[in-house]
């Protein structure tokens, strides 16, 4: 039986950077550069970010981050990614649950996210988890390529 874990970790580990690079490449194949709102590794190391890694039997298979918004009681979901071989096995759902638990622990009242309209599996996941469409937030452009979603915790 394989062991799946979800823990806060540093995003600058080589194995994790490889996952972030894979996510960046995937997004670059879907959208023009100006439509990708990517937090780099240095930004993910900031104190207001809780970065999580999903591991199966010790091997990194997914990532997700919670960035705390300033002053409004909100948090933002960032850098959700699961390797293709692990998709459909509940990893992204469990990662999202871990991020929501962290947000509650930190007293956040609402979570928001920006995702691409062409990432249909991601949109379905967020909808299944109670996220609904909302207005653009946080300075993101409403460019027709992004979808904005939120959930009250």
NORLIN-V742601 format. One record per residue. N is the residue number from 1. NEAR is the number of other C-alpha atoms within 12 Angstrom. Layout:
[[N | NEAR] [N | NEAR]]
This chain:
[[1 | 5] [2 | 9] [3 | 14] [4 | 23] [5 | 25] [6 | 32] [7 | 28] [8 | 25] [9 | 25] [10 | 26] [11 | 34] [12 | 22] [13 | 18] [14 | 14] [15 | 22] [16 | 33] [17 | 26] [18 | 23] [19 | 31] [20 | 35] [21 | 24] [22 | 23] [23 | 31] [24 | 26] [25 | 18] [26 | 24] [27 | 28] [28 | 18] [29 | 16] [30 | 21] [31 | 22] [32 | 17] [33 | 15] [34 | 16] [35 | 24] [36 | 28] [37 | 26] [38 | 28] [39 | 26] [40 | 22] [41 | 25] [42 | 16] [43 | 21] [44 | 32] [45 | 22] [46 | 19] [47 | 15] [48 | 20] [49 | 33] [50 | 34] [51 | 44] [52 | 42] [53 | 42] [54 | 40] [55 | 30] [56 | 23] [57 | 13] [58 | 17] [59 | 22] [60 | 34] [61 | 37] [62 | 45] [63 | 46] [64 | 45] [65 | 48] [66 | 43] [67 | 35] [68 | 35] [69 | 27] [70 | 13] [71 | 10] [72 | 16] [73 | 20] [74 | 29] [75 | 39] [76 | 40] [77 | 41] [78 | 35] [79 | 44] [80 | 44] [81 | 42] [82 | 36] [83 | 29] [84 | 17] [85 | 14] [86 | 21] [87 | 18] [88 | 16] [89 | 17] [90 | 21] [91 | 33] [92 | 39] [93 | 32] [94 | 31] [95 | 38] [96 | 43] [97 | 30] [98 | 29] [99 | 40] [100 | 38] [101 | 24] [102 | 33] [103 | 33] [104 | 21] [105 | 16] [106 | 23] [107 | 20] [108 | 27] [109 | 24] [110 | 32] [111 | 42] [112 | 41] [113 | 40] [114 | 40] [115 | 42] [116 | 31] [117 | 24] [118 | 18] [119 | 23] [120 | 15] [121 | 21] [122 | 28] [123 | 28] [124 | 23] [125 | 26] [126 | 33] [127 | 22] [128 | 16] [129 | 23] [130 | 22] [131 | 28] [132 | 23] [133 | 23] [134 | 20] [135 | 20] [136 | 21] [137 | 23] [138 | 20] [139 | 12] [140 | 22] [141 | 18] [142 | 20] [143 | 21] [144 | 17] [145 | 24] [146 | 31] [147 | 32] [148 | 32] [149 | 32] [150 | 30] [151 | 27] [152 | 22] [153 | 24]]
